[in-house]
Amino acid sequence: MFEYRFYEVSASRVEEEVDRMGAVCFDPVRNGRSLFDEYGIPRPLAEWTAVAGARLPLYGYLLEWESLKQRDATFPKFWTEPYWHAVRDRSDEGGPLVERIEDWLLAPSPAWNRTRPTDETRIGGIHEMRIHHLLAGYAGPYTEYLKILELPQLKILGGTVLGVFDVLIGPNMPAIISFIAWPDFETHQFAMRRLDLEPRLRVQREAWKREHGQALVREFEQTLLRPVPRSLPRPNFGVSV
Protein backbone atom coordinates (compact mmCIF):
# COMPACT_ATOMS: atom_id res chain seq x y z
CA MET A 1 0.00 0.00 0.00
CA PHE A 2 1.14 3.52 -0.77
CA GLU A 3 0.33 6.87 0.78
CA TYR A 4 0.56 10.25 -0.88
CA ARG A 5 0.53 13.15 1.58
CA PHE A 6 0.52 16.71 0.36
CA TYR A 7 0.46 20.02 2.13
CA GLU A 8 -0.86 23.34 0.92
CA VAL A 9 1.69 25.70 2.45
CA SER A 10 1.47 29.34 3.45
CA ALA A 11 2.62 31.75 0.76
CA SER A 12 6.41 31.89 0.17
CA ARG A 13 7.10 29.26 2.84
CA VAL A 14 7.38 26.00 0.91
CA GLU A 15 11.13 25.71 1.55
CA GLU A 16 10.43 25.94 5.28
CA GLU A 17 8.14 22.91 4.94
CA VAL A 18 10.88 21.04 3.07
CA ASP A 19 13.27 21.85 5.93
CA ARG A 20 10.73 20.80 8.56
CA MET A 21 10.25 17.47 6.85
CA GLY A 22 14.01 17.01 6.74
CA ALA A 23 14.25 17.62 10.49
CA VAL A 24 12.03 14.64 11.31
CA CYS A 25 12.56 12.34 8.33
CA PHE A 26 16.29 12.56 7.59
CA ASP A 27 18.18 14.43 10.33
CA PRO A 28 19.64 12.16 13.03
CA VAL A 29 17.97 12.78 16.37
CA ARG A 30 18.73 9.73 18.53
CA ASN A 31 21.44 7.12 18.10
CA GLY A 32 22.12 8.35 14.57
CA ARG A 33 18.51 7.75 13.55
CA SER A 34 15.81 10.17 12.44
CA LEU A 35 12.39 10.31 14.07
CA PHE A 36 10.86 8.56 11.06
CA ASP A 37 13.45 5.79 11.46
CA GLU A 38 12.75 5.50 15.18
CA TYR A 39 9.00 5.17 14.76
CA GLY A 40 9.15 2.81 11.80
CA ILE A 41 7.86 5.28 9.24
CA PRO A 42 9.44 4.57 5.83
CA ARG A 43 11.47 7.29 4.22
CA PRO A 44 9.78 8.85 1.19
CA LEU A 45 10.09 7.22 -2.21
CA ALA A 46 9.97 10.79 -3.53
CA GLU A 47 9.31 14.35 -2.36
CA TRP A 48 8.12 17.26 -4.47
CA THR A 49 7.25 20.92 -4.48
CA ALA A 50 4.72 22.11 -7.05
CA VAL A 51 5.72 24.58 -9.77
CA ALA A 52 2.40 24.72 -11.67
CA GLY A 53 -1.13 23.58 -10.94
CA ALA A 54 -4.31 24.43 -9.10
CA ARG A 55 -2.75 24.20 -5.61
CA LEU A 56 0.24 26.42 -4.93
CA PRO A 57 2.44 26.48 -2.97
CA LEU A 58 2.44 22.74 -2.35
CA TYR A 59 4.75 20.13 -0.85
CA GLY A 60 4.07 16.39 -1.15
CA TYR A 61 5.71 13.02 -0.58
CA LEU A 62 5.04 9.37 -1.32
CA LEU A 63 5.43 6.48 1.15
CA GLU A 64 5.27 2.72 0.73
CA TRP A 65 3.81 0.66 3.58
CA GLU A 66 3.73 -3.09 4.11
CA SER A 67 0.09 -2.81 5.21
CA LEU A 68 -2.55 -0.44 6.52
CA LYS A 69 -2.03 -2.02 9.94
CA GLN A 70 1.64 -0.97 9.91
CA ARG A 71 0.68 2.55 8.90
CA ASP A 72 -1.99 2.91 11.56
CA ALA A 73 0.37 1.65 14.26
CA THR A 74 3.19 4.12 13.54
CA PHE A 75 1.86 7.59 12.73
CA PRO A 76 -0.23 8.06 15.93
CA LYS A 77 2.86 7.37 18.06
CA PHE A 78 4.92 9.80 16.01
CA TRP A 79 2.33 12.56 16.46
CA THR A 80 2.74 12.41 20.25
CA GLU A 81 6.54 12.72 20.06
CA PRO A 82 7.75 15.83 22.01
CA TYR A 83 10.59 16.52 19.56
CA TRP A 84 8.11 16.64 16.65
CA HIS A 85 5.94 19.08 18.60
CA ALA A 86 8.98 21.27 19.27
CA VAL A 87 9.91 21.30 15.57
CA ARG A 88 6.33 22.08 14.55
CA ASP A 89 5.84 24.82 17.15
CA ARG A 90 9.11 26.48 16.21
CA SER A 91 8.26 26.52 12.49
CA ASP A 92 4.71 27.73 13.19
CA GLU A 93 5.85 30.85 15.02
CA GLY A 94 4.21 33.85 13.40
CA GLY A 95 1.49 31.70 11.81
CA PRO A 96 0.80 28.14 10.71
CA LEU A 97 3.23 26.84 8.10
CA VAL A 98 0.69 24.42 6.61
CA GLU A 99 -2.80 25.60 5.72
CA ARG A 100 -4.30 22.32 4.57
CA ILE A 101 -3.32 18.62 4.39
CA GLU A 102 -4.66 15.89 2.13
CA ASP A 103 -3.80 12.25 2.64
CA TRP A 104 -4.52 9.66 -0.06
CA LEU A 105 -4.11 5.90 0.28
CA LEU A 106 -3.16 4.23 -2.99
CA ALA A 107 -2.81 0.78 -4.53
CA PRO A 108 -0.68 -0.09 -7.58
CA SER A 109 -2.77 0.11 -10.75
CA PRO A 110 -2.80 -2.81 -13.22
CA ALA A 111 -1.73 -0.19 -15.76
CA TRP A 112 1.65 0.15 -13.98
CA ASN A 113 4.41 -2.08 -15.31
CA ARG A 114 6.44 -2.58 -12.14
CA THR A 115 9.25 -4.64 -13.69
CA ARG A 116 12.44 -3.34 -12.11
CA PRO A 117 14.59 -1.58 -14.73
CA THR A 118 18.23 -2.53 -15.04
CA ASP A 119 19.25 1.14 -14.72
CA GLU A 120 18.71 2.31 -11.14
CA THR A 121 19.79 5.91 -11.77
CA ARG A 122 17.64 8.31 -9.79
CA ILE A 123 15.37 10.47 -11.92
CA GLY A 124 15.35 14.26 -11.79
CA GLY A 125 14.05 16.73 -14.33
CA ILE A 126 10.47 17.94 -14.02
CA HIS A 127 7.76 15.57 -12.77
CA GLU A 128 4.06 15.57 -13.52
CA MET A 129 1.14 14.28 -11.46
CA ARG A 130 -1.85 13.37 -13.63
CA ILE A 131 -5.13 12.68 -11.79
CA HIS A 132 -7.99 11.16 -13.75
CA HIS A 133 -11.28 11.49 -11.83
CA LEU A 134 -13.51 8.85 -13.41
CA LEU A 135 -17.18 8.08 -13.74
CA ALA A 136 -18.21 5.38 -11.28
CA GLY A 137 -17.95 1.89 -12.75
CA TYR A 138 -15.52 2.70 -15.56
CA ALA A 139 -12.13 2.23 -13.87
CA GLY A 140 -11.58 -1.07 -15.75
CA PRO A 141 -11.82 0.21 -19.33
CA TYR A 142 -9.95 3.39 -18.46
CA THR A 143 -7.12 1.37 -16.91
CA GLU A 144 -6.80 -0.59 -20.17
CA TYR A 145 -6.76 2.68 -22.11
CA LEU A 146 -3.90 3.97 -19.96
CA LYS A 147 -1.98 0.71 -20.22
CA ILE A 148 -2.35 0.20 -23.98
CA LEU A 149 -2.54 3.74 -25.36
CA GLU A 150 -1.78 6.75 -23.17
CA LEU A 151 1.15 5.60 -21.04
CA PRO A 152 3.07 4.08 -24.01
CA GLN A 153 2.50 7.30 -25.93
CA LEU A 154 3.87 9.38 -23.06
CA LYS A 155 7.00 7.21 -23.13
CA ILE A 156 7.37 7.74 -26.89
CA LEU A 157 7.14 11.49 -26.31
CA GLY A 158 10.00 11.44 -23.80
CA GLY A 159 8.34 10.71 -20.46
CA THR A 160 9.27 8.09 -17.87
CA VAL A 161 6.42 6.46 -15.98
CA LEU A 162 7.36 6.51 -12.30
CA GLY A 163 4.14 4.98 -10.98
CA VAL A 164 0.42 4.52 -11.57
CA PHE A 165 -2.05 4.13 -8.69
CA ASP A 166 -5.71 3.54 -7.96
CA VAL A 167 -6.99 5.78 -5.17
CA LEU A 168 -8.31 3.67 -2.27
CA ILE A 169 -9.11 6.58 0.04
CA GLY A 170 -9.18 10.17 -1.14
CA PRO A 171 -11.38 12.91 -2.59
CA ASN A 172 -13.44 12.71 -5.79
CA MET A 173 -13.22 8.95 -6.19
CA PRO A 174 -12.88 6.86 -8.28
CA ALA A 175 -9.57 8.19 -9.53
CA ILE A 176 -6.29 7.00 -11.07
CA ILE A 177 -3.05 8.89 -10.43
CA SER A 178 0.08 8.64 -12.54
CA PHE A 179 3.48 10.22 -11.91
CA ILE A 180 5.52 10.93 -15.04
CA ALA A 181 9.09 12.26 -15.17
CA TRP A 182 10.24 14.56 -17.99
CA PRO A 183 13.81 15.64 -18.73
CA ASP A 184 12.77 19.31 -18.85
CA PHE A 185 9.80 21.66 -19.11
CA GLU A 186 10.13 22.06 -22.87
CA THR A 187 9.87 18.30 -23.48
CA HIS A 188 6.77 18.19 -21.31
CA GLN A 189 5.08 21.04 -23.16
CA PHE A 190 5.82 19.51 -26.56
CA ALA A 191 4.51 16.13 -25.36
CA MET A 192 1.23 17.64 -24.12
CA ARG A 193 0.60 19.29 -27.48
CA ARG A 194 1.35 16.07 -29.34
CA LEU A 195 -0.71 13.93 -26.96
CA ASP A 196 -3.84 15.95 -27.69
CA LEU A 197 -3.35 15.28 -31.41
CA GLU A 198 -2.59 11.54 -31.19
CA PRO A 199 -5.18 9.86 -33.50
CA ARG A 200 -5.54 6.60 -31.54
CA LEU A 201 -6.33 8.44 -28.32
CA ARG A 202 -8.86 10.67 -30.04
CA VAL A 203 -10.55 7.67 -31.67
CA GLN A 204 -10.89 5.90 -28.31
CA ARG A 205 -12.32 8.97 -26.60
CA GLU A 206 -14.86 9.47 -29.36
CA ALA A 207 -15.85 5.79 -29.14
CA TRP A 208 -16.56 6.18 -25.43
CA LYS A 209 -18.74 9.20 -26.08
CA ARG A 210 -20.76 7.25 -28.65
CA GLU A 211 -21.07 4.24 -26.34
CA HIS A 212 -21.73 5.99 -23.04
CA GLY A 213 -22.94 9.39 -24.13
CA GLN A 214 -20.08 11.16 -22.34
CA ALA A 215 -16.38 11.01 -21.57
CA LEU A 216 -15.26 8.58 -18.87
CA VAL A 217 -13.18 11.26 -17.13
CA ARG A 218 -15.25 13.65 -15.01
CA GLU A 219 -12.27 15.86 -14.28
CA PHE A 220 -8.58 15.86 -15.13
CA GLU A 221 -6.08 17.47 -12.75
CA GLN A 222 -2.49 18.13 -13.74
CA THR A 223 0.32 19.37 -11.49
CA LEU A 224 3.94 19.98 -12.40
CA LEU A 225 6.35 19.06 -9.64
CA ARG A 226 9.98 19.76 -8.84
CA PRO A 227 11.58 16.75 -7.11
CA VAL A 228 13.41 17.49 -3.87
CA PRO A 229 17.08 16.56 -4.54
CA ARG A 230 17.53 14.47 -1.38
CA SER A 231 14.71 12.12 -2.48
CA LEU A 232 15.08 11.77 -6.23
CA PRO A 233 13.07 8.63 -7.09
CA ARG A 234 14.44 5.47 -8.62
CA PRO A 235 12.78 4.09 -11.77
CA ASN A 236 9.32 2.72 -10.88
CA PHE A 237 9.89 4.31 -7.46
CA GLY A 238 12.23 1.37 -6.78
CA VAL A 239 9.22 -0.95 -6.55
CA SER A 240 8.80 -4.24 -8.38
CA VAL A 241 6.41 -7.19 -8.20
C-alpha positions in Angstrom: 0.0 0.0 0.0 1.1 3.5 -0.8 0.3 6.9 0.8 0.6 10.2 -0.9 0.5 13.1 1.6 0.5 16.7 0.4 0.5 20.0 2.1 -0.9 23.3 0.9 1.7 25.7 2.5 1.5 29.3 3.5 2.6 31.7 0.8 6.4 31.9 0.2 7.1 29.3 2.8 7.4 26.0 0.9 11.1 25.7 1.6 10.4 25.9 5.3 8.1 22.9 4.9 10.9 21.0 3.1 13.3 21.9 5.9 10.7 20.8 8.6 10.3 17.5 6.8 14.0 17.0 6.7 14.2 17.6 10.5 12.0 14.6 11.3 12.6 12.3 8.3 16.3 12.6 7.6 18.2 14.4 10.3 19.6 12.2 13.0 18.0 12.8 16.4 18.7 9.7 18.5 21.4 7.1 18.1 22.1 8.3 14.6 18.5 7.8 13.5 15.8 10.2 12.4 12.4 10.3 14.1 10.9 8.6 11.1 13.4 5.8 11.5 12.8 5.5 15.2 9.0 5.2 14.8 9.2 2.8 11.8 7.9 5.3 9.2 9.4 4.6 5.8 11.5 7.3 4.2 9.8 8.9 1.2 10.1 7.2 -2.2 10.0 10.8 -3.5 9.3 14.4 -2.4 8.1 17.3 -4.5 7.2 20.9 -4.5 4.7 22.1 -7.1 5.7 24.6 -9.8 2.4 24.7 -11.7 -1.1 23.6 -10.9 -4.3 24.4 -9.1 -2.8 24.2 -5.6 0.2 26.4 -4.9 2.4 26.5 -3.0 2.4 22.7 -2.3 4.8 20.1 -0.9 4.1 16.4 -1.2 5.7 13.0 -0.6 5.0 9.4 -1.3 5.4 6.5 1.1 5.3 2.7 0.7 3.8 0.7 3.6 3.7 -3.1 4.1 0.1 -2.8 5.2 -2.6 -0.4 6.5 -2.0 -2.0 9.9 1.6 -1.0 9.9 0.7 2.5 8.9 -2.0 2.9 11.6 0.4 1.7 14.3 3.2 4.1 13.5 1.9 7.6 12.7 -0.2 8.1 15.9 2.9 7.4 18.1 4.9 9.8 16.0 2.3 12.6 16.5 2.7 12.4 20.3 6.5 12.7 20.1 7.8 15.8 22.0 10.6 16.5 19.6 8.1 16.6 16.7 5.9 19.1 18.6 9.0 21.3 19.3 9.9 21.3 15.6 6.3 22.1 14.5 5.8 24.8 17.2 9.1 26.5 16.2 8.3 26.5 12.5 4.7 27.7 13.2 5.9 30.9 15.0 4.2 33.8 13.4 1.5 31.7 11.8 0.8 28.1 10.7 3.2 26.8 8.1 0.7 24.4 6.6 -2.8 25.6 5.7 -4.3 22.3 4.6 -3.3 18.6 4.4 -4.7 15.9 2.1 -3.8 12.2 2.6 -4.5 9.7 -0.1 -4.1 5.9 0.3 -3.2 4.2 -3.0 -2.8 0.8 -4.5 -0.7 -0.1 -7.6 -2.8 0.1 -10.7 -2.8 -2.8 -13.2 -1.7 -0.2 -15.8 1.6 0.1 -14.0 4.4 -2.1 -15.3 6.4 -2.6 -12.1 9.3 -4.6 -13.7 12.4 -3.3 -12.1 14.6 -1.6 -14.7 18.2 -2.5 -15.0 19.2 1.1 -14.7 18.7 2.3 -11.1 19.8 5.9 -11.8 17.6 8.3 -9.8 15.4 10.5 -11.9 15.3 14.3 -11.8 14.0 16.7 -14.3 10.5 17.9 -14.0 7.8 15.6 -12.8 4.1 15.6 -13.5 1.1 14.3 -11.5 -1.9 13.4 -13.6 -5.1 12.7 -11.8 -8.0 11.2 -13.7 -11.3 11.5 -11.8 -13.5 8.9 -13.4 -17.2 8.1 -13.7 -18.2 5.4 -11.3 -18.0 1.9 -12.7 -15.5 2.7 -15.6 -12.1 2.2 -13.9 -11.6 -1.1 -15.8 -11.8 0.2 -19.3 -9.9 3.4 -18.5 -7.1 1.4 -16.9 -6.8 -0.6 -20.2 -6.8 2.7 -22.1 -3.9 4.0 -20.0 -2.0 0.7 -20.2 -2.4 0.2 -24.0 -2.5 3.7 -25.4 -1.8 6.8 -23.2 1.2 5.6 -21.0 3.1 4.1 -24.0 2.5 7.3 -25.9 3.9 9.4 -23.1 7.0 7.2 -23.1 7.4 7.7 -26.9 7.1 11.5 -26.3 10.0 11.4 -23.8 8.3 10.7 -20.5 9.3 8.1 -17.9 6.4 6.5 -16.0 7.4 6.5 -12.3 4.1 5.0 -11.0 0.4 4.5 -11.6 -2.0 4.1 -8.7 -5.7 3.5 -8.0 -7.0 5.8 -5.2 -8.3 3.7 -2.3 -9.1 6.6 0.0 -9.2 10.2 -1.1 -11.4 12.9 -2.6 -13.4 12.7 -5.8 -13.2 8.9 -6.2 -12.9 6.9 -8.3 -9.6 8.2 -9.5 -6.3 7.0 -11.1 -3.0 8.9 -10.4 0.1 8.6 -12.5 3.5 10.2 -11.9 5.5 10.9 -15.0 9.1 12.3 -15.2 10.2 14.6 -18.0 13.8 15.6 -18.7 12.8 19.3 -18.8 9.8 21.7 -19.1 10.1 22.1 -22.9 9.9 18.3 -23.5 6.8 18.2 -21.3 5.1 21.0 -23.2 5.8 19.5 -26.6 4.5 16.1 -25.4 1.2 17.6 -24.1 0.6 19.3 -27.5 1.3 16.1 -29.3 -0.7 13.9 -27.0 -3.8 16.0 -27.7 -3.3 15.3 -31.4 -2.6 11.5 -31.2 -5.2 9.9 -33.5 -5.5 6.6 -31.5 -6.3 8.4 -28.3 -8.9 10.7 -30.0 -10.6 7.7 -31.7 -10.9 5.9 -28.3 -12.3 9.0 -26.6 -14.9 9.5 -29.4 -15.8 5.8 -29.1 -16.6 6.2 -25.4 -18.7 9.2 -26.1 -20.8 7.2 -28.7 -21.1 4.2 -26.3 -21.7 6.0 -23.0 -22.9 9.4 -24.1 -20.1 11.2 -22.3 -16.4 11.0 -21.6 -15.3 8.6 -18.9 -13.2 11.3 -17.1 -15.2 13.7 -15.0 -12.3 15.9 -14.3 -8.6 15.9 -15.1 -6.1 17.5 -12.7 -2.5 18.1 -13.7 0.3 19.4 -11.5 3.9 20.0 -12.4 6.4 19.1 -9.6 10.0 19.8 -8.8 11.6 16.7 -7.1 13.4 17.5 -3.9 17.1 16.6 -4.5 17.5 14.5 -1.4 14.7 12.1 -2.5 15.1 11.8 -6.2 13.1 8.6 -7.1 14.4 5.5 -8.6 12.8 4.1 -11.8 9.3 2.7 -10.9 9.9 4.3 -7.5 12.2 1.4 -6.8 9.2 -0.9 -6.6 8.8 -4.2 -8.4 6.4 -7.2 -8.2 
